[in-house]
Amino acid sequence: MAEGGARSKLSACIGMPTTAVDEFDRLVQRYKARTSSSSSTDARLEVLMDLEYLGDLRVVGFLLEVLADSREMRDVRVHALKWLRDGYLSSEARPRVAAAIRQMLADGAAQELRLQAVLALAEFTDVDGILAALGGLALDTDEAIDIRYGAFTSLEKGGLTAESTALLKLLSADKVLGPCARHALSTWRVLVR
């Protein structure tokens, strides 16, 4: 089947006009051309913003690639992260996005990017493993206080669950974040012994 025929079939299958599929490919090529040259952050962000408004199902996958690229400019990665945090995601995409954000924390990204990632995880506390990851960061006394506090607030934003309660009880003994954890638990009407 010719490439145009394959695109038409894909467009019909996912209920999208052919022009949207073609536009996605065109914008991705434009973005890649700008990353291979010494293009400015603004130029890259402009292409990302155009991509986001397409409504194409492939945008999430592409933004995950941008997010995972440690060579990409920090501001571009932060933009992709914020869109993935705030954008409408299918239930199938949520675990993939949460895993990618969590991986950024483990990959030793810049401090500002790690802070944005830990705050973004507040939107994914329903995904398996995220509460535990946030709890681990909040409890890690070798971690920067901004990251620890961000993990605590994301954990708290996840709401009252057995897992979050157990993690906050552990955190309540911490010299720095203990008062915050105890306050959150008292707000949830959970007794701390």
C-alpha positions as a Python dict, from the first residue, in 0.01 Angstrom:
ca = {
    (1, 'M'): (0, 0, 0),
    (2, 'A'): (133, 346, -83),
    (3, 'E'): (226, 572, 208),
    (4, 'G'): (-65, 807, 137),
    (5, 'G'): (-304, 511, 147),
    (6, 'A'): (-162, 396, 480),
    (7, 'R'): (-210, 744, 623),
    (8, 'S'): (-567, 757, 501),
    (9, 'K'): (-637, 419, 659),
    (10, 'L'): (-479, 532, 987),
    (11, 'S'): (-677, 856, 979),
    (12, 'A'): (-1003, 670, 923),
    (13, 'C'): (-919, 416, 1193),
    (14, 'I'): (-861, 677, 1464),
    (15, 'G'): (-1122, 920, 1336),
    (16, 'M'): (-880, 1192, 1236),
    (17, 'P'): (-867, 1384, 909),
    (18, 'T'): (-567, 1306, 687),
    (19, 'T'): (-449, 1665, 717),
    (20, 'A'): (-401, 1622, 1094),
    (21, 'V'): (-181, 1315, 1041),
    (22, 'D'): (19, 1500, 778),
    (23, 'E'): (46, 1806, 1003),
    (24, 'F'): (182, 1594, 1291),
    (25, 'D'): (454, 1450, 1067),
    (26, 'R'): (537, 1794, 929),
    (27, 'L'): (569, 1946, 1277),
    (28, 'V'): (781, 1657, 1407),
    (29, 'Q'): (1017, 1701, 1111),
    (30, 'R'): (1029, 2076, 1177),
    (31, 'Y'): (1111, 2011, 1543),
    (32, 'K'): (1382, 1758, 1457),
    (33, 'A'): (1535, 2000, 1207),
    (34, 'R'): (1548, 2262, 1478),
    (35, 'T'): (1710, 2026, 1727),
    (36, 'S'): (1978, 1925, 1479),
    (37, 'S'): (2065, 2290, 1420),
    (38, 'S'): (2150, 2534, 1696),
    (39, 'S'): (1791, 2653, 1713),
    (40, 'S'): (1672, 2867, 2000),
    (41, 'T'): (1457, 2743, 2286),
    (42, 'D'): (1176, 2970, 2167),
    (43, 'A'): (1177, 2813, 1821),
    (44, 'R'): (1154, 2463, 1968),
    (45, 'L'): (881, 2564, 2209),
    (46, 'E'): (683, 2717, 1923),
    (47, 'V'): (682, 2384, 1740),
    (48, 'L'): (585, 2196, 2056),
    (49, 'M'): (292, 2430, 2113),
    (50, 'D'): (174, 2377, 1755),
    (51, 'L'): (195, 2000, 1809),
    (52, 'E'): (-5, 2014, 2131),
    (53, 'Y'): (-304, 2173, 1962),
    (54, 'L'): (-336, 1903, 1698),
    (55, 'G'): (-521, 1655, 1915),
    (56, 'D'): (-322, 1374, 1753),
    (57, 'L'): (-282, 1065, 1969),
    (58, 'R'): (90, 1053, 1886),
    (59, 'V'): (165, 1384, 2060),
    (60, 'V'): (199, 1214, 2400),
    (61, 'G'): (458, 969, 2266),
    (62, 'F'): (653, 1246, 2102),
    (63, 'L'): (650, 1461, 2418),
    (64, 'L'): (772, 1160, 2617),
    (65, 'E'): (1069, 1139, 2378),
    (66, 'V'): (1142, 1509, 2431),
    (67, 'L'): (1114, 1465, 2807),
    (68, 'A'): (1353, 1168, 2810),
    (69, 'D'): (1618, 1340, 2597),
    (70, 'S'): (1880, 1456, 2847),
    (71, 'R'): (2050, 1657, 2567),
    (72, 'E'): (1738, 1868, 2518),
    (73, 'M'): (1727, 2220, 2660),
    (74, 'R'): (1590, 2239, 3014),
    (75, 'D'): (1309, 2482, 2930),
    (76, 'V'): (1189, 2259, 2647),
    (77, 'R'): (1184, 1955, 2876),
    (78, 'V'): (1000, 2152, 3146),
    (79, 'H'): (740, 2257, 2889),
    (80, 'A'): (688, 1896, 2778),
    (81, 'L'): (664, 1788, 3141),
    (82, 'K'): (403, 2051, 3224),
    (83, 'W'): (192, 1960, 2921),
    (84, 'L'): (207, 1592, 3013),
    (85, 'R'): (111, 1680, 3371),
    (86, 'D'): (-178, 1907, 3273),
    (87, 'G'): (-289, 1761, 2941),
    (88, 'Y'): (-571, 1516, 2893),
    (89, 'L'): (-420, 1168, 2902),
    (90, 'S'): (-595, 843, 2830),
    (91, 'S'): (-602, 588, 3110),
    (92, 'E'): (-361, 377, 2903),
    (93, 'A'): (-109, 664, 2872),
    (94, 'R'): (-107, 764, 3241),
    (95, 'P'): (122, 482, 3365),
    (96, 'R'): (368, 544, 3076),
    (97, 'V'): (381, 915, 3151),
    (98, 'A'): (419, 857, 3525),
    (99, 'A'): (703, 610, 3462),
    (100, 'A'): (881, 859, 3233),
    (101, 'I'): (853, 1135, 3492),
    (102, 'R'): (974, 902, 3766),
    (103, 'Q'): (1268, 799, 3546),
    (104, 'M'): (1372, 1165, 3513),
    (105, 'L'): (1415, 1175, 3889),
    (106, 'A'): (1643, 872, 3879),
    (107, 'D'): (1848, 993, 3581),
    (108, 'G'): (2013, 1279, 3765),
    (109, 'A'): (1846, 1563, 3574),
    (110, 'A'): (1909, 1924, 3677),
    (111, 'Q'): (1765, 2025, 4014),
    (112, 'E'): (1494, 2252, 3867),
    (113, 'L'): (1379, 1979, 3631),
    (114, 'R'): (1373, 1723, 3914),
    (115, 'L'): (1164, 1960, 4125),
    (116, 'Q'): (915, 2007, 3841),
    (117, 'A'): (904, 1628, 3797),
    (118, 'V'): (836, 1557, 4164),
    (119, 'L'): (558, 1818, 4165),
    (120, 'A'): (411, 1673, 3846),
    (121, 'L'): (388, 1330, 4010),
    (122, 'A'): (113, 1471, 4233),
    (123, 'E'): (-117, 1418, 3934),
    (124, 'F'): (-20, 1050, 3913),
    (125, 'T'): (-50, 926, 4272),
    (126, 'D'): (-316, 680, 4156),
    (127, 'V'): (-56, 502, 3941),
    (128, 'D'): (115, 201, 4100),
    (129, 'G'): (451, 280, 4254),
    (130, 'I'): (421, 658, 4253),
    (131, 'L'): (323, 700, 4619),
    (132, 'A'): (614, 477, 4721),
    (133, 'A'): (854, 676, 4501),
    (134, 'L'): (733, 1004, 4650),
    (135, 'G'): (758, 864, 5002),
    (136, 'G'): (1112, 746, 4934),
    (137, 'L'): (1216, 1091, 4814),
    (138, 'A'): (1049, 1268, 5106),
    (139, 'L'): (1222, 1036, 5355),
    (140, 'D'): (1567, 1058, 5190),
    (141, 'T'): (1768, 1291, 5413),
    (142, 'D'): (2048, 1301, 5153),
    (143, 'E'): (1809, 1456, 4901),
    (144, 'A'): (1781, 1836, 4861),
    (145, 'I'): (1512, 1988, 5083),
    (146, 'D'): (1327, 2132, 4781),
    (147, 'I'): (1291, 1783, 4635),
    (148, 'R'): (1195, 1633, 4972),
    (149, 'Y'): (932, 1900, 5037),
    (150, 'G'): (801, 1872, 4680),
    (151, 'A'): (767, 1496, 4728),
    (152, 'F'): (583, 1555, 5056),
    (153, 'T'): (336, 1801, 4898),
    (154, 'S'): (275, 1564, 4606),
    (155, 'L'): (220, 1279, 4849),
    (156, 'E'): (-21, 1493, 5051),
    (157, 'K'): (-207, 1602, 4737),
    (158, 'G'): (-263, 1234, 4658),
    (159, 'G'): (-505, 1228, 4949),
    (160, 'L'): (-588, 988, 5225),
    (161, 'T'): (-503, 629, 5138),
    (162, 'A'): (-358, 350, 5349),
    (163, 'E'): (-25, 385, 5168),
    (164, 'S'): (-3, 764, 5196),
    (165, 'T'): (-101, 748, 5563),
    (166, 'A'): (172, 493, 5636),
    (167, 'L'): (430, 703, 5451),
    (168, 'L'): (331, 1023, 5631),
    (169, 'K'): (347, 841, 5965),
    (170, 'L'): (705, 743, 5884),
    (171, 'L'): (778, 1100, 5776),
    (172, 'S'): (628, 1240, 6098),
    (173, 'A'): (948, 1139, 6282),
    (174, 'D'): (1165, 1344, 6042),
    (175, 'K'): (1334, 1648, 6201),
    (176, 'V'): (1262, 1875, 5904),
    (177, 'L'): (939, 1749, 5746),
    (178, 'G'): (792, 1585, 6056),
    (179, 'P'): (580, 1886, 6157),
    (180, 'C'): (436, 1909, 5803),
    (181, 'A'): (356, 1537, 5800),
    (182, 'R'): (193, 1553, 6144),
    (183, 'H'): (-17, 1850, 6033),
    (184, 'A'): (-132, 1667, 5720),
    (185, 'L'): (-222, 1361, 5924),
    (186, 'S'): (-417, 1568, 6176),
    (187, 'T'): (-603, 1737, 5888),
    (188, 'W'): (-696, 1387, 5772),
    (189, 'R'): (-794, 1306, 6135),
    (190, 'V'): (-531, 1035, 6163),
    (191, 'L'): (-373, 982, 6503),
    (192, 'V'): (6, 968, 6519),
    (193, 'R'): (159, 764, 6798),
}
